[in-house]
Every structure is written in C-alpha cells, then in structure tokens.
Amino acid sequence: MCGIVGWVDFGRDLAQERPTLRAMTETLAKRGVDAQGSWLRGHAALGHTRTSVIDLDGGAQPLTVEEDGRPLAVIVYNGEVYNFKQLRSELEARGQRFRTRSDTEVVVRAYLEWGADCASRLEGIFAFAIWDLRREELLLVRDRLGVKPLFYSARPDGVLFGSEPKALLANRLVRPAVDLDGLRELFATAKRPGQSVFAGMAELRPGHTLTVGRDGVVDRTYWRLEARPHTDDVDGTVRHVRSLLEEIVLRELVADVPLCTALSGGIDSSAVTAIAAKWRWQLEGERVRTFVTTFDEYAKRFQPDDVRFAPDEPYAAEVARHLNSEHIPIVLGTADLMDRDVRREVLLAQDMPTTLGDMDTSNYLTSRRIKEHSTVALAGEVADEIFGGYNWMHDEELLSSGTFPWTANEPRQPGSPKGQGRGLFDGGLMDKLELGDYYADHFQQARAEAPHQEGESAEERRMRDVSYCTLTWWLPMLLDRGDRLSMAHGLELRVPYADHRLVEYMYNTPWSLKTFDGREKSILRAAVRDLVPESVLTRTKSPWPVTQDPAYAAMLHQELAEMLNDPTSPALPFLDTAAVRRTIEEPSSIAHEWVSRMNIEMALEFNTWLRLYGVELAI
C-alpha cells in the first residue's frame, strides 16, 4: 500500500517545484514506510510513498514505461489489483513486455493498451494517476467501491491530487478553508459522494476516472450498480455466495509479506478468517494469524448497551481455537486511549474530527499493534451493507422516515437528541447547517439514482433504495476510516466483501431472499454454516467495542473543563457553553453512556483540529 501525490500545471514548468512536491509527498510518509520517490518533468510532478507488498524489489515508484528508449507514461499507484496475473498474460499476448513482477506495471501497460477504459478491466482496491507524456494528459482512477481514497483540487491550469487532503494542503495553492458544505460533511453521518470537508477540494467518486488535459477536466463513470434479474433460488444463492467468497479470499491472500485477519468474533470476520485458514493450510501448510481487540478487564466490567450485548474477545477466541489459528489478542489499556499524543495522531490521520470517539483511537492502536507482526490484514467490513445486517434495515419506523434510516435513528440514541456527536455545539450553528433538510433532500436524490427492475413490489423497491443509499452514502465513511487508521501505520487493509462481483450479486438479490429465515444476513449465515462455531453463527451483530472504564469518562470531563477555561480555545465560539458547563458538572462516571461521551470527544477534537490545521471557517 502506498500514498500518491501529484501536480499538473500547463502554465508553468514544475521542474522547479521539487521542494513543494517533496513537502506534499512527506505528508504521506506513514502510508508508505519502505520508500519514497518523485518524478518531475515539464508540466507534471508526481510523488509516491511505498509500503512494499508485491515484488518488493521491482515495484519502486513512480514507475516509467518506455518504448525504444522513449518514455511513454509514468504512474503512481496505491492499492492492489487482484487479477493482475491474468491481465499480465493477456497483455503479453498483445505484445506488451514487462520488466517487473509488480501489479503496478500491469496497470500502466493496461493503460497503454486500452487507455482510460483499462479501469473497467481492473479488479481490486486502487487509486492511481498516470501521466501520458505523448498526450500531456493526466488520468486519475479510483476503484469501484472507493476502498482507496483520492482527493483533488482542480486549478485554472491543471490539478493537484493526493491520497489524503493533507497532501494538497501542503501546497501553497490550497488553503484549509471550510464553508457550510464542509461543516455538513464534518458533522453528517450520511456522506455526500465526492464532497470534501475543505473548500475547493473534492474526492474522486468511486468507479470514476478524471482526465486532465489542456482543454480542462473530464469526469467519467466507468462502473455503477445496475439492476439485473436474480434467477437463483435460496439454495442457488447460498451456493453462489459461498463460491464467490472462496474465490475472493483466495486471491486476496496473495502477498510477499506477512498476512493476517482482523477477527472480531462476529459472523463477518469469522467467515473471512475461516476461508483464509482453509486456503492457507491447503496451499502453504501454514496457520492463519488472527488478531482481536479488547480492553484491560473489559470482559469483567462489561455492561450491555443499546447495541453491544457481549464482549468480542470470547467469541474470537472460540473461532481461533476452532480454526487452530495463530491468535494474538490486542489488549488496550485506558492509558492508551487517554494518551493525548495518540489522539492527536488519530485526528491527523483522518484530517478532521469524527463522531466515533474512542472507537477511532482503539482502531488506530489496533492497526499499530497488527503492523508489528503483519503488513496485510483481511477484514470483515462491508458485509452488513451488502447482506442486510444493520438494525435500521429491519425497523419499519426508520424505513418509513423519509430520510436515511441510520440518520433517523440518531435521535433515538441516549444522549444524542441533536444527532451523533453534536450535543455540545451551538444550536444556531446546527440550525445553519440544516442537517435534517440536508438528509431528507439528498435521500430523495439518492433514491432517484437507485437502479430498479420493472415489476418490483413496493417493499422490494424500498429495500433496494435503502441498499443503494447504504452503499453510496454510508459505506464511504467506513471505508475511508478503515483506510486512514490502518495506513497511518503502513498496514494494508483488504476487504473481501467489497469485491464488486459480490456487491453486484447481492444488490440484485431480493430482500425476501436476504432475510429468508427471518433474521439479518440470512444468506451469509447459510453460506458459511459449516465453517464457524454455532455460537458465532447465531450471534447478534455487535459494533466495534468502546471502553467502559470510568477513568476514561473522567479524563474527558477534565479536558472539557480545561478547554472551556482556556480563552484561546478556538472551538469556544461554536459551542453551547451552557451545555458544556452542565456536562462538566455531571458525574464523570458515564462510562457506559458511549453516545454522550461522543459529544465530548467531538468537541475536543474539533478544538484540536481548528488549532492544528489553522482552519479558516467561512460560515
């Protein structure tokens, strides 16, 4: 996995901008812990940081391909193309010649063969840029689901781009300005496709290409969800899903570095781990390595909340024993979560505060621990989105709310009447954002985009709408979070359930089949019934754990009081100071009120973000 940056300017010679390119590239040093490289010529400058995964010696970037000693194109690439060996064979048959074993060279030679249409032939997780020296034209490409990030800022004479906003902000042409649309993106839990927090910056949408030439910028769609007939019955659907999962996991095990799985003890990660364990043993005679995250004495002090009914670690341990994996529990202490330097690094990794609080911190620390043993980790993300695993997908009131069902669920959560993470912010500011109307309007727009088939029942049509909205307005937030927090340590996170073939198949599977046995994720449970313990097969969904140590809540109250009493705190004008004071005066033992804690965490992160990034609020 890697970080990519670039600058194209048809109005100047960028060969003189090496210091700027170096500064942009350096912001992504943690994404690529093994090497850095740059390429500058004429109107283009490209930078790259590399974490080596495939062809450790031959995959250095930027990578230039030549013909008879004449350079044709240069690429900076982030990700994995899982069908690169098949593509390489096809390209060799068409006359392309290779000098490395890397998938990077396959991608750029696929471009030489098919142009921008090469994107539709690539299967995997990727974001890349190719500068065509023949045409003096830049091509940006992002994978179908948006697993790998790619941000850009269109300029009058070209474009700036990078894997993360921080890379663009390192260029003097981009300011850390945030307007109302940016704040909506910050606070919203339904993320507008292509929208960035920073003004003048966008994120290339999943399944899109961007061509930048002297005549301007052209955005094209090379992949989108389509409505197709589903002809398999329940048994056929289950068999097909199992077959797909077997193939997907097999090819995502390809790596020249140590590999593992992130195991929560839920059905999603347990299924991936079970299939990975089978393939590893059959093909390599090796056990799969597994990791689970928990907190010090978590099982002893655990109390159920409205979404978590049992700790993960006992279930993960049972799966590990069942599969005979090399199992490594990651035990985080409260001191780890309270470390201000760590929390600062979490914020810097994501370039903005989020509403997920210590879930982000523990996720970040988990990736750091995993990277001590492995460079690649397979995870269970995206299963809930495609198989129908969320509670709000099965709640009639939320489904009939006229807005995104997960946003309609927020006011139900204790301590979240204003919405997740917004409880301590000024009511006038929240009114300005008009998030309720924002959600409702964009929900209708998203529904209008959703592809349907003729003759669908009203229920099937509604649930296809929900599926489409979930994949396009909810999933990007989770994928971006997973990428940022893992790549902050040079850990490559692979997501087998994000394979576009599986996503397409399940999008077109009727809701009545997805819930054929009366519960969530019916198809997945049936498909892996023989692979996992019965306790995991029947386990109720549980989100990522949060700490329940009262000391953590006490620390949050202390920091909130410090912020309120510091007149230089940049967040103060945007907070409801009366609500902040009431919170400080409350008992600091709200260890189990995790949603209320998020309000404090968001206020603290917002304050740190304004200060660290020098944010210019234009509201």
N, C-alpha and C positions, 0 to 999 in steps of 0.2 A: 504494500500500500504506500501511497505517496501523497505529496502535495504539489499542485501545479499553479504557476502564475504566468502572466504574460501581459504584454503591452503592444498594441499595434497603433501606429500613428502615421498616416500618409502625408502629414505635413512637416515631418522632421526626420532627421537621421538619429535613430535611437542608439547607435553605437556609442554615443557619448553619455548614455544614461545607465552605465553599468552600476554605479553606486545605488541608484534608485531601484534597479532590478534586484540587486543584492539585498537591499532592505526589505523589499516585498517577499523575496524568497525566504529570508531568515525568519519571517513571522511564522512560517510553516515548518520550521526545523523539527518540531516534535512529531509531525506527521511522517517525516522521513528521517529516521535516526541513523541510517547507514551511509548516506552520501548526499551531496548537493551538486547541482550542475547548472550551467547557464549557456545561452546561445543568443547572440545579438548580431544582426546584420540589417542594414538599411532601415526599413520601416517596422521591423519586428524585433521583439525581445522576449525570450522565453526562459523561465526558471523552473527548477524541479528539485524536490527533496525526496529521497527514496528510502523506503523500508523494503529490503530485498525479500522476495517470496518465491519467485520462479526465475531460473537462470541467474544465480547470484552473481556470477562473473560477467555475463554478457548483456545484462539488462540495463546498463547505465543510460541515463537520460540527461538532457534532451538527446534524442536519437535521430540521426540524419540518414536518409537513404539516398543513394546515388545511382546514376546510370552513366557508364563510360567516364567516371570521374567527375560528372556534373551533378551537383546536389539538386534533388527534386523536391523534397519535402522534409520537414523536421517536426517531431512530435514530442509533446509532454503528456503523460498519461498516468491516470490514477485508477486502479481497480484490477479486476480480473475478468478475462474473457474465457469462460469455461469450455467453449467449443473451439479454442484456438488451434488445437492439433488437427482437427478436421478441416478447418479453414486453411491451415498451412498446406495440407496435402492438396486441396483444391487449387490454391494459388500457385503452388509449384507446377501443377499440371497445366496451368495457364501461362507459365513462363516466368513467374516471379522467382527470384533467387534470394536466399536468406543467408545471413552471416551470424545470427544468434539463435538461441533456443527460446527466446522470450516471446510472450504474447504481445508485447509492445510492438515488435517489428511486424507481427502478423496484422495488427490493427493498421499501421501506416501503409503496409503493402496492400491491404484490402482497400484502403482509400485510393491508392494509385490505380487499382483495378476497376473499382466501381464508383469512385467519387463519394459524394455525401451519402449516397444510397448504401454505402457499406454499413451504416449504423443498423439497418434492419437485419443484417446478417450476423451481428454480434450478439452472443448470449452471455449475460453475466451482469456484473456490477461495475460501472465505469463512468468516468468523466475525463474527457481528453480534448486537447487542442492540436490541430495540425496547421502549420504554416506552409502553404503551397508556394514555393519560390517561382514556379513557372507562371502562375497567375497573379502572384502577390495578393493572396486571398487567405483568410483565416477561417477555419471550420472549428466550431465548438460542438461537442456532442455529450449528451447525458443519458444514462441508462433508463430503461422503460419505467421503472418504479421510483427512481430518484434515490437509490440507496447511497450513491456517491454524490456529494454536493458540488456545485459550480456556480459561482456568482460573477456578475459582470456589470460594468458601467459603460454605457455607450457614450462616446465622446464625439464632438463635431467632426474630427478627422480620424476616428478609429474606435478602439475599445480597450478597456482594461479588464482583466479577469483573474480569478483565483479560486482556490478550493474553499476559502473562508473569507468573510468580509475583512478580517484584519489585514489580509494581504493587499487589498485595494486601499485600505485606509493608510497604508504605509507609503502610498504615492501622494505627492503634494496636490494632485488634481482632485482628490476625493476628500471631502470633509465629513466628520462624524455628525452630520445633521440629521435630525429626526423630526418628522412632522406628525400630524394626527394619524395619517395612514400607518406610519411606522409604529406609533404607540398602540394602535389597534393590533398590529401584528405582534407586538410585545405581550399584550395582555390577553389576547384572544386564544382560545383553545381550539378554534377552527381556523387553520392557517390557509390564507389565500394563496393559491398556486402562483409561483413566480414573484411574490411580494417579499421585499427585504425590509428589515427594520430601518435601514439607513436610506435617506432620500437620495435619488439619483442612482441607486443600485438595485439590481434585480437578480433573481436566481433563475437560471435556465430551467424551464419546466421539464419534468420527467418526460422521456420519449420525444424530446425535441432536439433539433440542431439549430445552430445560429451561424450564418455565413456573413463574414465581414469583408467587404471589398471597397474599392474607391467610390462605388455608387451608393454605399450605405449598408444597412444591416437587414438581413432577411431571416426571419424566424419560421421554421417549418416543423410540422409534426410528422414523425416517421412511425409512431406507434400510438394507438389509443385502444381502449376497451371497445369491444364490439359485441353486439347481441347475436348469438348464434343458437340454433336449436340444440337442445340437450336430449339425446336419444337413448342414453343409458338408464336402466332401472337402478334400484338401490344397490343391488349386488354388483352390477356392472360399474356403477360409480365408485363404490368402495374399492373394487379391484383396480380400477384405473388410477385412483388417487394413490394407492399403495405402490403401484408400478412406477408412477411418476416420482414419488418420494424416494424410492430405491435408486432410481437413476440420478436424480438431482443430488442427493447426498454423496453418491459415489464420485461424481465429477467435482464436487466441491471439496473433496478430500485431497485434491492434487495440490501439493506444495513441496518445496525443497527446504522447508523449515519446520520446527516442531508445531504440532497442531493439537487442538483440544476442543471440547464443547463446554458451553456455559449451561449448567444443569440446575434448574430451579426445583425440580420435583413435580412440576406440572406436566400435563399431557403433551404440550407443545415441544418443550425442550427434551423431555424424556423420549419422545418418538424419534427426534433427530439423533439423539445420543445412541439409542438402541440400534438404529440403522447404521450409524457410523461405526459402532462397536463391531457389528457383524462384518462389515466390509474390511475394517482394519485387521480383524483376526483372519479372515479368509485370504486376503491378498498379501498381508505383510507379516502375519503371525504375531501381531502386536496388540496390546490392550489399548483402548482409547483412554485418554486422560480427561477427567471431568473436574469442574470447579462449581462450588455452590457458595453463596454469600449469606452470612448470618452475622448477628451481633453478639457481643460478650454477654452470656447468660440470658440470651433472648428467649430461648425455649422456657426457661424457668419463670421469667416475668411476663411472658406473652399474655395479652388480653385481646380477645377478638374485637374488631371494629366493624364498621358497616360493610367493608369489602374484603377483609382478611379474617379467615376463620381458623387458621392454624399456621404455625411457622413452616417454612420451606425445608429446612435442613433435614428433619427426619425422613421426609419423602425422598429427597435427593439421595440420602444415604441408602435408603432401601433400593432405589434404582441402581445405584453404584454397586451394591452387593449383588443384585440380580444380574448385572451385566459384567461383573468382575472387572470394573474399570479401575484405573489408577486415580483414586479420588482424593481431591485436596480441598478441604473446607477452608474458606477465607473468613476469618473471624475478625470483625472490625470492632474496635472499642469506641466508647463515647468520645474519648480524647481525639481519636482520628477525625470524627465528624465535626468536632468543635474547633479544630485547627484552622485559624484564620487564613494562614497561607494556603492551605489546601482549598478552602472555599473560594479564595481569590483565584486560584488556578482553574477551578471549575468554571467560574464566570468567564475567565479569559478564554477557556477552551470553546465556549459557546458564543462568545462575542455579545452576549446580552443576558439579563436575568431571566429566569424561567419560574413557572409556578409550581415546580416539583420539589423544591427544597432539598432535604437531606437524601431523597431518592437519587438526585443527581450526584451528590457528594459520594454516597456509597457506591454508585455505579462507576464513578471516576476511579475510586480507590480499588474497586474490583478489577478494573482493566489494568491498573498498575501492578497489582499482585499477579494477575494472569501472565502479563508480559515477562515476568521473571522466569517463567517456565516455557511459554509458548508464544509464537508470533501470529498465529492464526487461530481464531475461535469461531466455531459454528454456534449459532444462537437460534432460539425458537420464536423470534419476532415475526409478525405478520400472520400467524395462524389465526388469531382472533378475528382479524379483519376479513380473511377470506372464508373461514369456516363458520362464522357467526358466533363468536364466543363472548361478546360483551353483554352485560346485563341489560343495558339500554336498548339492545336489539330485540329484547323479548318483553318490553314494557309498553303496554298499549297506550298509556297516558303520554309517555315520552315520544312514541312513534307518531302520535296524533297532535303533537305540539305546534306544528307549522314551522319548525326550525330544526337545526341539527340536534338529534336526540341527546347527544352527550352534553351539549351546552344547556339544554333544557334540564338536565339532571343536576347541574352545578348548584342551583339554589336549594336543592334538597339536602345537600351535604351539611352537617352541623358546622357552624362557624363560617359559612360561605354564602350569606344572603346576597352579597354583591357579585358573587362569582369567584371562582377559584383564584386565590392569591391577591384579590383586590380589596380585601376588607379594611385595610388601613389607609387607603388612598382617598383623596379629597373627592367628595361627591360631585362637585362642579366639574372636576376633570373627567370623572367617569361619565357624567351626563354629556360632556363634549364628545366623548368617543362614541356614544350611542351604539354600544355593542349589541344590544337587543335587536335594534333595527338592522344593524350590520349583519348579524347572523341570519335574521329572517330573510333579508333581501338576497343574500348570497346563497342561502339554502335553496331558494326558488330558482336562482340562476344555475346552480349545480344540478338540480333536478332536471332542468330543461336540457342540460347537456347529456344526461344519462341515456345510453342507448337501450332500446327496448325491442321486444318482438311483438308482432301482431298477435292479438288473441290472448294476451296475458290477463289473468284475473286481477282485480283491484289489489288484492293482497300481494300477489307476486310482483306487481308493478311497484307498489310501495316499498317492498323489501329490496327490489333491485335498485331503486333510488337510494335507499339507505346504504346499500353496499357500495354504490358508486361514490357517494359523498364520503363514506368512511375511507375509501382508498385514495381519494383525491384531496380531502380537506383535513383528515385526522392523521392518517398514516405518515405523511411527510414530516410531521412534528416528531414522531417517534424514531423514524429513520435518521433524521438529522441529529437528534440527541445521541442515538447509538453510535453514529459515525464520529461525532466530535469527541465524546468522552472516551472512546476506545483509541482513536487516532491521536489523542493527546499523549499517548504513550507508544505510538507506533504499533499498535495492536490492530490487526486486520479482522474485522467482524464480518463474517459471512452469514447470510440469511436465506437458507434453502427455501423457506415458504414464499420468498419474494420472486422465485422463478416465474417468468411471465407466462409460461405454459400452464402452470398450476393455477396462477391467478386467473387467467382467461377461462380455464375449465370451470373453476368454482364460481366465477362471476355468472356463468351461464347455467349453473346447477340450480334448479328451482328451490325456493325456500322450503317447500314442503319436504324435499329430499334432505336438505341440510339439517332439518330437525325431525327426521323420520321416526326417531324413538322418543320424541317429546322433550329432549333437552338440548343444550347448546353443543356445538361441534360434533354432532352425531356421526358425520362421515369420517372425520379424523379418528374418533374413538374406535369405530368399527374397523378402520383400515389398519390400525396398529394394535388390535386387541391381543394378538399373540406375542407382542414384543415387550410389554411393560407389565408391572405388577398390577393386580386388581385394585389396590388402594389408590394408585395413581390414575388408573383408567376411570375411576368414578369420582375422583377428587373435584371439588368445586374450584372454579378459577380463583386465583389469588394474585393480586398485583405485586410488583416489586416491594420488598419489605421496607418498613420505616422503623427507626429506633423508638423504643418505648421507655427509654431511660429518663427519669425526671430531671437529671442533671443537664441533659441537652436542652430541655424546655427552659430551665433556669438560666442557662447561658444565653439563650435567645432574648429573654426578658432583660438581662443585664446589658446586652449590646444595644437593644432597642432604646433603653434609658440613656445610654451613652450618646447615641445618635441624636435623640431629642434634646439633650443638654448641650450639644455642640452647635453653636450658632453658624458654623461654617458648613454644616451638613447640607450638601446640595439638594437632597431629596425633600427637605422640610417644606418648601412652598407647595409641594404636590401631595402632601399627606394630610389626613384628617387628624389634627393634633389632639383633639378631644378623644377620638377613638384610640389613638396611640397611648394617651395617658391612662385611659381605662384599662387597656391591655397590660400596661406596666404594673398597675395596681392590683391586677388579678393574681391569685396564687400562681406561682411559677411551676406548678406540678401538672401542667396539662400534657403530660407525657403521651397520653393516648388520643388526644384530640388533634390528630395529624393535620386535618384541614385547617384548623385555627392556627397551627404552627406555620403553615404555608404563608399565611398573611404576614406574619412577622418576617419570615425568611425572604419573601418577595420585597418587602420594604427595605430590608437591609441590603439585599443585592442591588436594588435599584439605586440606592445611595452610592454604593461602591462603583457601580457601572458609570454613573454620571461623572464621578471623580476620575476614574482611571482612563476613560475614553475621551474625556473632555467634550461630552455630548452637547451639541448645540440644539436645544429644543425650539422648534419653530411651530408653536401651537397658539 
